[in-house]
Amino acid sequence: MFDCRQMARRARAVLLAGIAGLTLSAAAAAAYPERPIRLIVPYPPGGATDVIGRVLAQEMTGALGQSVVVENRAGAAGNIGADQVAKANPDGYTLLMGALTSHAINAVLYADKVSYDIDKSFAPVSIVGTVPLVFVVNPQVPAKSLAEFIALAKSRPGAITMASAGNGSPQHLAAEMFKRVAGVDVLHVPYKGSGPAMTDLMGGQVMSMIETVPAAQGSVKGGKLRGLAVAAGARADALPEVPTTAEAGLPGFQVSSMFGIVAPAGTPAPVVDKLNQTLKRILAQPQVREALLRQGAVATWTSPADAAARIAAERRQWATVVAEAGVKPD
């Protein structure tokens, strides 16, 4: 027989359990952190992700009152470290300093090899920085502007070479996007990293590249390469004389590498929020913004919800590019 009183008692029990859970979560967040935090960088020391992570870890240590220790867990294009965080205890004591653009690309291009779900395995804390890409050409290329470069490529279909840091890299997929947006046919030349690609570009073995501002800025300033346009909504502070793609006649083409901090999925929301607000204060500090800018990164802060939306949008964007261009993993 249906017992309303029994149902009411059960409902009250569930409600009280929920309230107790919220109280415990709030108390845990208030006490958090009570021990050192591991910030996993899924790449070797010295790269942009590592340097950005160390700048933030130092500031977070002071702000949170506990050591935030950077641990490099390199391998498999960042997937080893990311997987380690995805499987970690969701308590806020293991975080990922991720190159989120690369992780989003990996989730699409290496879907059968990536053991985590970029949309479901993490609780995003905040985007912390973006690094715009820039069109660069060898000075011998007869194009002084992006419009002239596009016209040159249209006049010589398949003859203009465009280097990248490797098949499936952000630089490669940016080139594939450029081909479709500009309606040109350029020849992709993949290298094993930005360094060899830039060396051959400066030597004239290849003609062009869409490269990150940090990697290209020294060569542009030194006259070894010509900067045509920065693929961002605003000019790069490191290359103020180089116009944006919109200013150069290619509106809507914006590509940057995105960096952020994420926690394992299931990390209590109060803990994520505490980390998020801590990063908000840190990223507003002039010395932190300057330190990131020296790496070519624009300090950026977002809410956890906005970070999740941007990661999902990044994955969708590259999924479309990979599908339309027929990009295959090596």
Disulfide bonds with the S-S distance in Angstrom:
none
